[in-house]
Amino acid sequence: MAIPLGGQHEEGVVSEAQVPPADSLPTQTPGEVIEPGRALALADFAPPSVGPGERLLRLAYRLGIPGSALSAPFGKPAKVRLLGTVASPLPGSKVAGTALRAGHFLVHGVKAPIAQIDFAGAARMTPPLERVVHSFAWLADLEACAPREQGAPVAERILSAWLNANPKLPARPGKGPAWSLANAGARELNWLVHAPLILSGSDKVLRARVFAALSETARWLDKNVGRAEDLLGAVAAWCGIVAAGLLLPDGKPRRLFGEAGLIRTLGEVVGDDGGVLSRSPLAQMEAIALLVRLRACYQAVRRDPPPALDAIMSLLVPPLLALSHGDGSLGSWQGAWAVDAADVSALVAASGVRTRPLRDVRQWGYQRVVAAKTVLQFDAAPPPLARHTRSGCASTLAFELSHAGQRVVVNCGGAACAGGLVPVRLEQGLRATAAHSTLVLDDANSTAVVIGGKLGSGVSEVEVDRRTVPGDRHGGATRLEASHNGYASRHGLIHRRILILRDDGSELRGEDLLVPKGIKGKTGKVAFAIRFHLGAGIDVGLSEDGQGAGLALPDGSYWQFRSGGEGQVTLEESIWADGQGRPQPIQQLVISGMVSRGGGTFAWLLKKMG
């Protein structure tokens, strides 16, 4: 049934006349231009300062002299053993651990029988399952669900099957998913952190095989760390090297070598405001988790980590929190799903960093506005460069909005968890511009979405301006304005978006402008669609005039959406990946029509009633 929309301003009802036209907004001075990959070297994070002797050790180890020859040149190599027991700093999933004890891997809602897993990698698994299986991230889940004496037999059975399937280490990375640098580095780290689960059994043969695998994997990482598939994979590999240097005998040369490489690589991964270059909250969380586990290895041997690692940790947490909504869960950006608040809070607590979210993460590219109970997130930067992305998305100028923990406008998200309950065939579509709450021209992406999680040509720069609008009788507001050139080469049009959020959080005014790139616009028309993907559980009713809708939220609040009259407002189906990476059906409002290649203006308003 259609929900009628009235026009009484005093009672909070919005009329068409209240949607601000373009010329009613204040003129702007040019904003800051954000370009991909800008200002990304962290010069302050140099390798740890060491004395001449240690510097010589590091150089010799890098040249290939074994650690045992450097640590005890006239003695026998030490027997492989663990020099400390690590207290696992990050809790796993009890549900996933229980599934393991029942004989299944549980990844994003999909159960995969352990007995049917090809640990050798000849029969490819879905990417999320591959990461869990071959990185041994599941050890944390098993540890979380049962006492060690109950979990250890399960861990040993799976580990034994994996070792049987991988008897020899390949000469180079890439020989199957088990031997990517990301998985091999994380596996070494997880084996060392969760060693009691895999070394406490009575099977002496398996115990010897595990120690041999630890030692051989560490040497393999030493030789191949420079061949990582991406920078984050290199960080995982360096963390595995440092952990082995801390916890295995004769490890001092390896530790010195690993610390220098790790800090250098982190300086290349992390931007000057603390955001990783992939602009992905999942990658941000992965970097934090790796450092948290590595720090636990330092604590196990009563050694302080280099000060640079603590400094980088302090940089990484505030940008992550900038993408949290009122309920603590994350926004859906660059392939991420809406990661649950409990997972985020556990990671932040383990980091030991007490801080507030950054509101203006310019180089990472996300603007955050908090107005009373309303949170606005705005992607105001180019997509990441192809070499940094794993699930890159064409999301420039998209936004998310939540109120009192209830998501009102979202992005679909979930490309990175495709292969769980989210079908793999949807992965490309979930990375598209149309899967985000922004304007789409001619049903094309603002930046090309290509295979392998990479991105092609499109948006090369974004101009962004943020300012505070002085208060009047209706209160003040925060004004964001940004533009991108993703459609300039194909259609000769620049997309400019203006968002104005009132300080009481009750009203978001928006305007999408298409501005000719040159002095004279092209002739003809092009199809446009402005998409607003709506939060789960929202009941929508279109207005009778086809220019608005009423939104009834699950928490009982009621919002009104109005278009300025350009184009027709319709309701379409959509999909959203929830906090566990599971697909949920949602709806989307779409303003669509034809626009002149000479440009156009589309105003809209989203207002909380009552």
DOSEGU-859431 format. One record per residue (C-alpha): residue number from 1; residue in one letter; z, y, x negated. Coordinates in nm, 3 decimals. Example, Ala and Ser with C-alpha at 12.3 -4.5 7.8 and 13.67 -1.06 7.14 Angstrom:
DOSEGU-859431
- i,aa,z,y,x
- 1,A,0.780,-0.450,-1.230
- 2,S,0.714,-0.106,-1.367
end
This chain:
DOSEGU-859431
- i,aa,z,y,x
- 1,M,0.000,0.000,0.000
- 2,A,-0.089,0.345,-0.131
- 3,I,0.202,0.568,-0.223
- 4,P,0.141,0.926,-0.100
- 5,L,0.204,1.206,-0.346
- 6,G,0.330,1.538,-0.212
- 7,G,0.338,1.886,-0.356
- 8,Q,0.691,2.030,-0.340
- 9,H,0.780,2.153,-0.685
- 10,E,1.149,2.215,-0.614
- 11,E,1.203,1.851,-0.527
- 12,G,1.018,1.730,-0.832
- 13,V,0.692,1.628,-0.665
- 14,V,0.385,1.703,-0.872
- 15,S,0.068,1.856,-0.737
- 16,E,-0.274,1.868,-0.902
- 17,A,-0.230,2.237,-0.971
- 18,Q,0.068,2.161,-1.194
- 19,V,-0.139,1.965,-1.447
- 20,P,-0.198,2.220,-1.722
- 21,P,-0.558,2.315,-1.799
- 22,A,-0.667,2.339,-2.162
- 23,D,-0.687,2.717,-2.175
- 24,S,-0.332,2.753,-2.042
- 25,L,-0.183,2.600,-2.355
- 26,P,-0.094,2.817,-2.653
- 27,T,-0.346,2.837,-2.933
- 28,Q,-0.261,2.641,-3.245
- 29,T,-0.282,2.708,-3.611
- 30,P,-0.443,2.425,-3.808
- 31,G,-0.206,2.134,-3.855
- 32,E,-0.153,1.910,-4.154
- 33,V,-0.444,1.676,-4.231
- 34,I,-0.337,1.315,-4.282
- 35,E,-0.574,1.090,-4.476
- 36,P,-0.550,0.714,-4.535
- 37,G,-0.347,0.597,-4.832
- 38,R,-0.224,0.944,-4.927
- 39,A,0.069,1.018,-5.161
- 40,L,0.176,0.661,-5.199
- 41,A,0.301,0.614,-5.554
- 42,L,0.677,0.627,-5.591
- 43,A,0.704,0.766,-5.940
- 44,D,1.086,0.759,-5.938
- 45,F,1.094,0.380,-5.917
- 46,A,1.024,0.285,-6.276
- 47,P,1.119,-0.058,-6.416
- 48,P,1.491,-0.091,-6.496
- 49,S,1.598,0.071,-6.817
- 50,V,1.664,-0.199,-7.078
- 51,G,1.746,-0.207,-7.447
- 52,P,1.502,-0.295,-7.726
- 53,G,1.608,-0.659,-7.729
- 54,E,1.560,-0.708,-7.356
- 55,R,1.234,-0.518,-7.370
- 56,L,1.113,-0.761,-7.634
- 57,L,1.224,-1.056,-7.421
- 58,R,1.030,-0.921,-7.124
- 59,L,0.717,-0.868,-7.333
- 60,A,0.737,-1.214,-7.488
- 61,Y,0.784,-1.379,-7.150
- 62,R,0.490,-1.186,-7.008
- 63,L,0.279,-1.316,-7.296
- 64,G,0.363,-1.674,-7.195
- 65,I,0.650,-1.779,-7.421
- 66,P,0.878,-2.012,-7.217
- 67,G,1.212,-1.878,-7.104
- 68,S,1.399,-2.168,-7.266
- 69,A,1.244,-2.084,-7.607
- 70,L,1.353,-1.723,-7.568
- 71,S,1.703,-1.790,-7.433
- 72,A,1.796,-2.074,-7.672
- 73,P,1.529,-2.094,-7.945
- 74,F,1.713,-2.360,-8.147
- 75,G,1.867,-2.557,-7.863
- 76,K,1.751,-2.808,-7.607
- 77,P,1.615,-2.674,-7.278
- 78,A,1.891,-2.657,-7.020
- 79,K,1.895,-2.913,-6.741
- 80,V,1.764,-2.766,-6.415
- 81,R,2.052,-2.678,-6.186
- 82,L,2.164,-2.392,-5.964
- 83,L,2.382,-2.126,-6.121
- 84,G,2.523,-2.006,-5.790
- 85,T,2.538,-2.069,-5.417
- 86,V,2.382,-1.800,-5.203
- 87,A,2.543,-1.687,-4.878
- 88,S,2.251,-1.652,-4.638
- 89,P,2.246,-1.285,-4.530
- 90,L,2.012,-1.310,-4.231
- 91,P,2.081,-1.532,-3.929
- 92,G,1.803,-1.749,-3.798
- 93,S,1.720,-1.842,-3.439
- 94,K,1.951,-2.097,-3.281
- 95,V,1.683,-2.183,-3.025
- 96,A,1.423,-2.254,-3.293
- 97,G,1.680,-2.450,-3.493
- 98,T,1.768,-2.664,-3.194
- 99,A,1.397,-2.735,-3.144
- 100,L,1.376,-2.850,-3.508
- 101,R,1.659,-3.095,-3.454
- 102,A,1.471,-3.221,-3.149
- 103,G,1.157,-3.275,-3.358
- 104,H,0.955,-2.957,-3.303
- 105,F,0.870,-2.631,-3.471
- 106,L,0.909,-2.354,-3.211
- 107,V,0.694,-2.049,-3.291
- 108,H,0.640,-1.768,-3.038
- 109,G,0.703,-2.002,-2.748
- 110,V,0.484,-2.291,-2.865
- 111,K,0.631,-2.628,-2.966
- 112,A,0.453,-2.812,-3.250
- 113,P,0.576,-3.168,-3.311
- 114,I,0.689,-3.210,-3.672
- 115,A,0.533,-3.556,-3.685
- 116,Q,0.188,-3.407,-3.615
- 117,I,0.201,-3.133,-3.879
- 118,D,-0.046,-3.167,-4.166
- 119,F,0.167,-3.028,-4.447
- 120,A,-0.125,-3.055,-4.691
- 121,G,-0.313,-2.790,-4.497
- 122,A,-0.639,-2.983,-4.452
- 123,A,-0.611,-2.951,-4.073
- 124,R,-0.552,-2.580,-4.028
- 125,M,-0.267,-2.466,-3.807
- 126,T,-0.245,-2.135,-3.628
- 127,P,-0.149,-1.848,-3.863
- 128,P,0.204,-1.794,-3.722
- 129,L,0.284,-2.166,-3.752
- 130,E,0.140,-2.179,-4.105
- 131,R,0.364,-1.894,-4.216
- 132,V,0.677,-2.056,-4.072
- 133,V,0.604,-2.406,-4.205
- 134,H,0.487,-2.321,-4.557
- 135,S,0.730,-2.036,-4.627
- 136,F,1.023,-2.256,-4.516
- 137,A,1.149,-1.965,-4.304
- 138,W,1.265,-2.234,-4.060
- 139,L,1.555,-2.320,-4.291
- 140,A,1.741,-2.016,-4.159
- 141,D,1.691,-2.140,-3.801
- 142,L,1.824,-2.483,-3.887
- 143,E,2.126,-2.331,-4.061
- 144,A,2.199,-2.114,-3.755
- 145,C,2.209,-2.396,-3.500
- 146,A,2.433,-2.661,-3.652
- 147,P,2.685,-2.738,-3.929
- 148,R,2.534,-2.823,-4.267
- 149,E,2.603,-3.195,-4.239
- 150,Q,2.396,-3.208,-3.918
- 151,G,2.115,-2.981,-4.034
- 152,A,2.072,-3.118,-4.386
- 153,P,1.914,-3.453,-4.286
- 154,V,1.652,-3.270,-4.077
- 155,A,1.576,-3.027,-4.360
- 156,E,1.547,-3.312,-4.612
- 157,R,1.306,-3.510,-4.391
- 158,I,1.074,-3.212,-4.348
- 159,L,1.098,-3.113,-4.714
- 160,S,1.026,-3.469,-4.826
- 161,A,0.715,-3.480,-4.605
- 162,W,0.602,-3.145,-4.744
- 163,L,0.651,-3.255,-5.106
- 164,N,0.461,-3.578,-5.039
- 165,A,0.171,-3.376,-4.900
- 166,N,0.176,-3.133,-5.193
- 167,P,0.234,-3.346,-5.504
- 168,K,0.047,-3.117,-5.743
- 169,L,0.032,-2.742,-5.769
- 170,P,-0.320,-2.596,-5.767
- 171,A,-0.444,-2.405,-6.069
- 172,R,-0.505,-2.095,-5.860
- 173,P,-0.381,-1.952,-5.529
- 174,G,-0.575,-1.998,-5.210
- 175,K,-0.597,-2.377,-5.212
- 176,G,-0.473,-2.402,-4.856
- 177,P,-0.212,-2.191,-4.675
- 178,A,0.077,-2.343,-4.872
- 179,W,-0.051,-2.175,-5.185
- 180,S,-0.096,-1.817,-5.085
- 181,L,0.128,-1.597,-5.298
- 182,A,0.309,-1.473,-4.985
- 183,N,0.402,-1.823,-4.871
- 184,A,0.477,-1.961,-5.217
- 185,G,0.700,-1.666,-5.309
- 186,A,0.887,-1.676,-4.979
- 187,R,0.922,-2.054,-5.012
- 188,E,1.083,-2.028,-5.357
- 189,L,1.319,-1.760,-5.228
- 190,N,1.411,-1.958,-4.914
- 191,W,1.466,-2.280,-5.112
- 192,L,1.712,-2.097,-5.336
- 193,V,1.889,-1.910,-5.054
- 194,H,1.926,-2.221,-4.839
- 195,A,1.974,-2.468,-5.126
- 196,P,2.279,-2.637,-4.968
- 197,L,2.060,-2.758,-4.681
- 198,I,1.809,-2.929,-4.911
- 199,L,2.030,-3.035,-5.203
- 200,S,2.350,-3.163,-5.043
- 201,G,2.224,-3.508,-4.945
- 202,S,2.294,-3.837,-5.122
- 203,D,1.929,-3.906,-5.210
- 204,K,1.924,-3.845,-5.586
- 205,V,1.548,-3.899,-5.608
- 206,L,1.481,-3.625,-5.353
- 207,R,1.729,-3.399,-5.528
- 208,A,1.542,-3.440,-5.857
- 209,R,1.211,-3.371,-5.682
- 210,V,1.349,-3.052,-5.529
- 211,F,1.469,-2.922,-5.866
- 212,A,1.132,-3.008,-6.017
- 213,A,0.955,-2.825,-5.733
- 214,L,1.177,-2.519,-5.781
- 215,S,1.101,-2.507,-6.152
- 216,E,0.728,-2.575,-6.115
- 217,T,0.683,-2.322,-5.835
- 218,A,0.858,-2.055,-6.039
- 219,R,0.622,-2.118,-6.334
- 220,W,0.322,-2.114,-6.097
- 221,L,0.433,-1.780,-5.956
- 222,D,0.475,-1.644,-6.311
- 223,K,0.112,-1.728,-6.391
- 224,N,-0.049,-1.625,-6.059
- 225,V,0.150,-1.330,-5.929
- 226,G,-0.134,-1.095,-6.026
- 227,R,-0.370,-1.275,-5.785
- 228,A,-0.182,-1.199,-5.463
- 229,E,-0.387,-1.163,-5.145
- 230,D,-0.226,-0.827,-5.069
- 231,L,0.056,-0.607,-5.196
- 232,L,0.314,-0.747,-4.956
- 233,G,0.224,-1.097,-5.071
- 234,A,0.281,-0.977,-5.427
- 235,V,0.627,-0.847,-5.328
- 236,A,0.715,-1.192,-5.190
- 237,A,0.594,-1.356,-5.511
- 238,W,0.793,-1.118,-5.732
- 239,C,1.105,-1.179,-5.520
- 240,G,1.063,-1.553,-5.574
- 241,I,1.030,-1.496,-5.949
- 242,V,1.341,-1.277,-5.970
- 243,A,1.545,-1.519,-5.757
- 244,A,1.446,-1.807,-5.986
- 245,G,1.538,-1.596,-6.288
- 246,L,1.881,-1.537,-6.140
- 247,L,1.964,-1.887,-6.016
- 248,L,1.790,-2.125,-6.258
- 249,P,1.897,-2.182,-6.622
- 250,D,1.740,-1.986,-6.909
- 251,G,1.629,-1.733,-6.652
- 252,K,1.704,-1.400,-6.819
- 253,P,1.349,-1.344,-6.956
- 254,R,1.201,-1.436,-6.616
- 255,R,1.444,-1.203,-6.437
- 256,L,1.356,-0.910,-6.665
- 257,F,0.986,-0.983,-6.619
- 258,G,1.026,-1.016,-6.242
- 259,E,1.235,-0.703,-6.191
- 260,A,0.980,-0.487,-6.367
- 261,G,0.693,-0.634,-6.164
- 262,L,0.881,-0.616,-5.835
- 263,I,0.980,-0.252,-5.868
- 264,R,0.631,-0.154,-5.982
- 265,T,0.474,-0.334,-5.684
- 266,L,0.720,-0.187,-5.435
- 267,G,0.621,0.154,-5.565
- 268,E,0.263,0.073,-5.466
- 269,V,0.357,-0.076,-5.128
- 270,V,0.590,0.195,-4.998
- 271,G,0.480,0.549,-4.916
- 272,D,0.672,0.860,-5.002
- 273,D,0.851,0.863,-4.666
- 274,G,0.946,0.495,-4.683
- 275,G,0.673,0.342,-4.466
- 276,V,0.466,0.051,-4.598
- 277,L,0.093,0.112,-4.641
- 278,S,-0.008,-0.134,-4.368
- 279,R,0.174,0.094,-4.119
- 280,S,0.302,-0.224,-3.955
- 281,P,0.663,-0.254,-3.835
- 282,L,0.638,-0.629,-3.900
- 283,A,0.547,-0.567,-4.264
- 284,Q,0.829,-0.313,-4.284
- 285,M,1.073,-0.576,-4.157
- 286,E,0.933,-0.839,-4.394
- 287,A,0.980,-0.610,-4.695
- 288,I,1.340,-0.537,-4.594
- 289,A,1.415,-0.905,-4.531
- 290,L,1.279,-1.007,-4.872
- 291,L,1.498,-0.751,-5.047
- 292,V,1.803,-0.847,-4.840
- 293,R,1.765,-1.213,-4.942
- 294,L,1.702,-1.120,-5.302
- 295,R,2.013,-0.904,-5.309
- 296,A,2.214,-1.204,-5.186
- 297,C,2.086,-1.395,-5.492
- 298,Y,2.224,-1.120,-5.717
- 299,Q,2.557,-1.142,-5.540
- 300,A,2.564,-1.520,-5.588
- 301,V,2.568,-1.475,-5.967
- 302,R,2.789,-1.164,-5.954
- 303,R,2.522,-0.933,-6.088
- 304,D,2.427,-0.590,-5.954
- 305,P,2.061,-0.543,-5.861
- 306,P,1.869,-0.261,-6.031
- 307,P,1.949,0.076,-5.867
- 308,A,1.582,0.118,-5.774
- 309,L,1.602,-0.177,-5.533
- 310,D,1.890,-0.016,-5.343
- 311,A,1.698,0.313,-5.340
- 312,I,1.387,0.146,-5.194
- 313,M,1.600,-0.031,-4.933
- 314,S,1.743,0.305,-4.828
- 315,L,1.387,0.436,-4.792
- 316,L,1.260,0.142,-4.584
- 317,V,1.513,0.143,-4.300
- 318,P,1.477,0.494,-4.145
- 319,P,1.100,0.464,-4.076
- 320,L,1.156,0.127,-3.910
- 321,L,1.416,0.281,-3.679
- 322,A,1.167,0.556,-3.595
- 323,L,0.973,0.293,-3.399
- 324,S,1.273,0.179,-3.194
- 325,H,1.297,0.256,-2.823
- 326,G,1.614,0.335,-2.630
- 327,D,1.708,-0.032,-2.601
- 328,G,1.673,-0.084,-2.977
- 329,S,1.354,-0.292,-2.961
- 330,L,1.040,-0.185,-3.146
- 331,G,0.716,-0.029,-3.033
- 332,S,0.398,-0.238,-3.042
- 333,W,0.201,-0.102,-3.339
- 334,Q,-0.047,-0.250,-3.587
- 335,G,-0.039,-0.599,-3.443
- 336,A,0.336,-0.617,-3.388
- 337,W,0.498,-0.736,-3.070
- 338,A,0.795,-0.555,-2.912
- 339,V,1.048,-0.711,-3.152
- 340,D,1.384,-0.768,-2.982
- 341,A,1.668,-0.525,-3.047
- 342,A,1.895,-0.810,-3.166
- 343,D,1.648,-0.901,-3.444
- 344,V,1.615,-0.540,-3.553
- 345,S,1.988,-0.471,-3.550
- 346,A,2.065,-0.791,-3.746
- 347,L,1.814,-0.692,-4.015
- 348,V,1.945,-0.335,-4.039
- 349,A,2.305,-0.459,-4.055
- 350,A,2.214,-0.702,-4.334
- 351,S,2.046,-0.422,-4.527
- 352,G,2.375,-0.230,-4.540
- 353,V,2.187,0.097,-4.483
- 354,R,2.353,0.331,-4.234
- 355,T,2.107,0.595,-4.127
- 356,R,1.928,0.757,-3.835
- 357,P,1.562,0.715,-3.739
- 358,L,1.311,0.953,-3.894
- 359,R,1.146,1.159,-3.625
- 360,D,0.848,1.285,-3.825
- 361,V,0.719,1.009,-4.053
- 362,R,0.407,1.197,-4.159
- 363,Q,0.264,0.966,-4.422
- 364,W,0.349,0.646,-4.236
- 365,G,0.193,0.824,-3.944
- 366,Y,0.427,0.794,-3.646
- 367,Q,0.580,1.087,-3.462
- 368,R,0.902,1.025,-3.268
- 369,V,1.045,1.255,-3.002
- 370,V,1.382,1.188,-2.837
- 371,A,1.450,1.392,-2.525
- 372,A,1.774,1.293,-2.348
- 373,K,1.713,0.927,-2.249
- 374,T,1.338,0.940,-2.313
- 375,V,1.172,0.824,-2.636
- 376,L,0.810,0.910,-2.722
- 377,Q,0.624,0.739,-3.008
- 378,F,0.285,0.877,-3.115
- 379,D,0.037,0.737,-3.368
- 380,A,-0.079,1.050,-3.549
- 381,A,-0.245,0.911,-3.863
- 382,P,-0.557,0.715,-3.962
- 383,P,-0.539,0.336,-3.950
- 384,P,-0.435,0.165,-4.275
- 385,L,-0.690,0.095,-4.544
- 386,A,-0.852,-0.248,-4.514
- 387,R,-0.691,-0.385,-4.830
- 388,H,-0.343,-0.331,-4.687
- 389,T,-0.387,-0.473,-4.339
- 390,R,-0.313,-0.816,-4.196
- 391,S,-0.350,-0.733,-3.826
- 392,G,-0.494,-0.382,-3.842
- 393,C,-0.542,-0.199,-3.512
- 394,A,-0.760,0.094,-3.404
- 395,S,-0.468,0.273,-3.240
- 396,T,-0.506,0.635,-3.354
- 397,L,-0.361,0.887,-3.100
- 398,A,-0.206,0.613,-2.885
- 399,F,0.150,0.661,-2.758
- 400,E,0.440,0.470,-2.609
- 401,L,0.706,0.611,-2.377
- 402,S,1.040,0.467,-2.268
- 403,H,1.324,0.601,-2.057
- 404,A,1.681,0.468,-2.063
- 405,G,1.561,0.153,-2.238
- 406,Q,1.287,0.087,-1.982
- 407,R,0.933,0.096,-2.119
- 408,V,0.706,0.317,-1.911
- 409,V,0.387,0.331,-2.121
- 410,V,0.319,0.069,-2.390
- 411,N,0.051,-0.076,-2.614
- 412,C,-0.047,-0.440,-2.573
- 413,G,0.061,-0.550,-2.922
- 414,G,0.080,-0.912,-3.029
- 415,A,-0.225,-0.955,-3.254
- 416,A,0.000,-1.079,-3.535
- 417,C,0.147,-1.354,-3.314
- 418,A,-0.187,-1.479,-3.181
- 419,G,-0.174,-1.855,-3.211
- 420,G,0.157,-1.887,-3.030
- 421,L,0.144,-1.847,-2.655
- 422,V,-0.092,-1.555,-2.717
- 423,P,-0.432,-1.728,-2.755
- 424,V,-0.612,-1.684,-3.087
- 425,R,-0.926,-1.576,-2.900
- 426,L,-0.743,-1.261,-2.786
- 427,E,-0.654,-1.149,-3.140
- 428,Q,-0.959,-0.923,-3.186
- 429,G,-0.916,-0.767,-2.843
- 430,L,-0.547,-0.692,-2.900
- 431,R,-0.641,-0.493,-3.210
- 432,A,-0.898,-0.285,-3.022
- 433,T,-0.857,0.078,-2.916
- 434,A,-0.867,-0.031,-2.551
- 435,A,-0.548,-0.236,-2.605
- 436,H,-0.363,0.090,-2.677
- 437,S,-0.266,0.382,-2.455
- 438,T,-0.528,0.631,-2.564
- 439,L,-0.884,0.747,-2.493
- 440,V,-1.183,0.519,-2.549
- 441,L,-1.545,0.638,-2.563
- 442,D,-1.835,0.414,-2.462
- 443,D,-1.600,0.111,-2.467
- 444,A,-1.604,0.128,-2.849
- 445,N,-1.325,0.128,-3.105
- 446,S,-1.231,0.451,-3.279
- 447,T,-1.216,0.244,-3.599
- 448,A,-1.416,-0.075,-3.644
- 449,V,-1.212,-0.394,-3.596
- 450,V,-1.340,-0.672,-3.822
- 451,I,-1.237,-1.030,-3.895
- 452,G,-0.943,-1.134,-4.108
- 453,G,-0.718,-0.860,-3.971
- 454,K,-0.915,-0.593,-4.155
- 455,L,-1.055,-0.260,-4.038
- 456,G,-1.391,-0.095,-4.105
- 457,S,-1.523,0.258,-4.078
- 458,G,-1.410,0.507,-3.817
- 459,V,-1.115,0.744,-3.830
- 460,S,-1.096,0.892,-4.178
- 461,E,-0.860,1.182,-4.116
- 462,V,-0.616,1.306,-3.856
- 463,E,-0.499,1.663,-3.811
- 464,V,-0.147,1.684,-3.665
- 465,D,0.077,1.970,-3.558
- 466,R,0.432,1.948,-3.424
- 467,R,0.634,2.236,-3.283
- 468,T,0.913,2.323,-3.045
- 469,V,0.823,2.510,-2.726
- 470,P,1.088,2.772,-2.633
- 471,G,1.285,2.709,-2.315
- 472,D,1.223,2.870,-1.978
- 473,R,1.378,2.804,-1.639
- 474,H,1.257,2.446,-1.665
- 475,G,1.392,2.396,-2.020
- 476,G,1.225,2.369,-2.359
- 477,A,0.993,2.099,-2.488
- 478,T,0.843,1.937,-2.798
- 479,R,0.468,1.976,-2.842
- 480,L,0.257,1.733,-3.043
- 481,E,-0.111,1.793,-3.108
- 482,A,-0.340,1.569,-3.310
- 483,S,-0.710,1.499,-3.346
- 484,H,-0.926,1.231,-3.506
- 485,N,-1.289,1.196,-3.607
- 486,G,-1.343,0.832,-3.514
- 487,Y,-1.618,0.909,-3.263
- 488,A,-1.780,1.193,-3.457
- 489,S,-2.055,0.994,-3.626
- 490,R,-2.162,0.801,-3.314
- 491,H,-2.114,1.054,-3.039
- 492,G,-2.065,1.386,-3.218
- 493,L,-1.722,1.430,-3.055
- 494,I,-1.371,1.487,-3.192
- 495,H,-1.084,1.346,-2.985
- 496,R,-0.790,1.586,-2.963
- 497,R,-0.470,1.489,-2.778
- 498,I,-0.183,1.718,-2.679
- 499,L,0.151,1.576,-2.563
- 500,I,0.435,1.796,-2.435
- 501,L,0.768,1.625,-2.362
- 502,R,1.038,1.828,-2.187
- 503,D,1.377,1.837,-2.352
- 504,D,1.541,1.667,-2.052
- 505,G,1.295,1.376,-2.085
- 506,S,1.177,1.398,-1.727
- 507,E,0.819,1.510,-1.781
- 508,L,0.537,1.430,-2.022
- 509,R,0.230,1.652,-1.998
- 510,G,-0.082,1.531,-2.166
- 511,E,-0.430,1.657,-2.235
- 512,D,-0.720,1.476,-2.396
- 513,L,-0.998,1.697,-2.522
- 514,L,-1.340,1.594,-2.650
- 515,V,-1.468,1.869,-2.878
- 516,P,-1.822,1.880,-3.026
- 517,K,-1.822,1.821,-3.399
- 518,G,-2.087,2.080,-3.470
- 519,I,-2.167,2.423,-3.331
- 520,K,-2.391,2.271,-3.069
- 521,G,-2.303,1.953,-2.885
- 522,K,-2.541,1.664,-2.822
- 523,T,-2.720,1.627,-2.491
- 524,G,-2.655,1.358,-2.234
- 525,K,-2.338,1.186,-2.118
- 526,V,-2.112,0.909,-2.240
- 527,A,-1.861,0.689,-2.060
- 528,F,-1.491,0.752,-2.123
- 529,A,-1.168,0.575,-2.028
- 530,I,-0.813,0.698,-2.086
- 531,R,-0.581,0.398,-2.069
- 532,F,-0.210,0.389,-1.990
- 533,H,-0.073,0.035,-2.028
- 534,L,0.243,0.016,-1.819
- 535,G,0.571,-0.154,-1.898
- 536,A,0.654,-0.500,-1.768
- 537,G,0.785,-0.519,-1.413
- 538,I,0.657,-0.177,-1.301
- 539,D,0.534,-0.171,-0.939
- 540,V,0.234,0.060,-0.903
- 541,G,0.079,0.221,-0.598
- 542,L,-0.234,0.436,-0.620
- 543,S,-0.253,0.764,-0.432
- 544,E,-0.499,0.798,-0.145
- 545,D,-0.700,1.067,-0.324
- 546,G,-0.763,0.847,-0.628
- 547,Q,-0.606,1.100,-0.863
- 548,G,-0.259,0.961,-0.917
- 549,A,-0.010,0.680,-0.876
- 550,G,0.355,0.613,-0.810
- 551,L,0.548,0.394,-1.054
- 552,A,0.859,0.208,-0.940
- 553,L,1.048,0.086,-1.248
- 554,P,1.269,-0.224,-1.257
- 555,D,1.578,-0.007,-1.312
- 556,G,1.520,0.163,-0.975
- 557,S,1.381,0.491,-1.110
- 558,Y,1.056,0.633,-0.980
- 559,W,0.785,0.811,-1.177
- 560,Q,0.472,0.988,-1.067
- 561,F,0.140,1.001,-1.248
- 562,R,-0.125,1.265,-1.176
- 563,S,-0.467,1.329,-1.320
- 564,G,-0.617,1.677,-1.337
- 565,G,-0.916,1.571,-1.128
- 566,E,-1.162,1.471,-1.400
- 567,G,-1.254,1.108,-1.347
- 568,Q,-1.117,0.844,-1.112
- 569,V,-0.776,0.680,-1.150
- 570,T,-0.791,0.303,-1.110
- 571,L,-0.553,0.013,-1.167
- 572,E,-0.645,-0.280,-1.394
- 573,E,-0.476,-0.589,-1.534
- 574,S,-0.343,-0.595,-1.888
- 575,I,-0.122,-0.801,-2.120
- 576,W,0.185,-0.723,-2.331
- 577,A,0.359,-0.928,-2.604
- 578,D,0.734,-0.931,-2.541
- 579,G,1.023,-0.937,-2.788
- 580,Q,0.956,-1.298,-2.886
- 581,G,0.579,-1.261,-2.910
- 582,R,0.511,-1.420,-2.572
- 583,P,0.240,-1.274,-2.343
- 584,Q,0.350,-1.102,-2.023
- 585,P,0.112,-0.981,-1.750
- 586,I,0.125,-0.605,-1.695
- 587,Q,-0.096,-0.341,-1.536
- 588,Q,-0.272,-0.035,-1.670
- 589,L,-0.375,0.295,-1.518
- 590,V,-0.722,0.405,-1.624
- 591,I,-0.883,0.749,-1.587
- 592,S,-1.255,0.682,-1.623
- 593,G,-1.591,0.844,-1.570
- 594,M,-1.877,1.011,-1.756
- 595,V,-1.839,1.311,-1.984
- 596,S,-2.097,1.543,-2.135
- 597,R,-2.165,1.502,-2.506
- 598,G,-2.099,1.873,-2.517
- 599,G,-1.729,1.798,-2.463
- 600,G,-1.471,1.776,-2.188
- 601,T,-1.104,1.816,-2.101
- 602,F,-0.879,1.570,-1.919
- 603,A,-0.528,1.673,-1.820
- 604,W,-0.262,1.439,-1.684
- 605,L,0.107,1.442,-1.604
- 606,L,0.379,1.177,-1.599
- 607,K,0.701,1.289,-1.427
- 608,K,1.030,1.127,-1.334
- 609,M,1.125,1.197,-0.974
- 610,G,1.470,1.277,-0.843
end
